[in-house]
Amino acid sequence: MIDVRVKLTFPEDLVRRPFMAQLVRDHDVEPNIRRANVDEHEGWIVCELEGEPSKIEGALAWLREQGVRVDLLGDLVES
């Protein structure tokens, strides 16, 4: 198991989709939301994703395919 810290940015047309629920259900990845800001025009979430490396890699690839911008944050502390 590993933890990866990411920032997920959602464009307006994706804001209302339940991405975090799908990550848990379909990709066997556990998100820990650390910070977020969502309104009707855009949104972002800083979270830690925990899971097997292959599962996290697949989940991040799936998010990118859906149109979510994925930024890997490494060990940065969000401010």
N, C-alpha and C positions, 0 to 999 in steps of 0.2 A: 504494500500500500504506500502511496505517496500523496503529498499535498502540493498542489500547484496554485499559485495566486494569479488571478487574471482580472482584467477589466473587460466587461462585455458591454458594447455600445449598440443600441438598437435604434434603427431609423424609424420614422413615424409609422410606416406601414407594418412594423413588427411589434410595436409596443404592447399590444393587447394579447399577444400569443403567450401561452403558458410554458415558456422554455425551461424554467427550473423544474417544473413537474415532469416534463419529458426527459430531462437529464436523469432524474432519479429513476423513473419508470423504465425508460427504453435503453439507457446506457449504463446503468448500475454505477453511477457516480453520485457522491454525496456533496452537495454544495453547502458552504457555510457563508452566508451573506454578511459581509463586513461593513459595507456602505452602499447606498443606492440613491438614485434620484430618477424618478420617472414622472413624466407628465404626458399630455396627449400628443405631443409632437416629437418627442425623443426620450430616450432613457439610457441610463448606464448602471451597471452593477459591478462593484468590486467584491470578489468572492474567492474563497479557497475551495478548490475541488479536490475531494479525497477519493481515491480508488486505485485499482490496478493501473499501472502505466498504460497498457494497451487500451483500457476502457476510457481513460482520460483523453488519450490521443484521439480515439474515435469520436468522443463527445465533442472535442474542440473542432475536429474536422467537420462534423455534422453542423455545428453552430455556424461555422464559416460558410458552408453550403447553403444555409438558410438565409444568409445575408447579414449575420451578426458580425460586427467587428470584434476580433479577439486580440487583446494585447496581453502578452505574458509579462507579469510584474516581478517575477523572481522574489527576492527577499525585501523588496521595497515596502516601506510602511506607508499606507495611504494617509494623505493629510487633507 
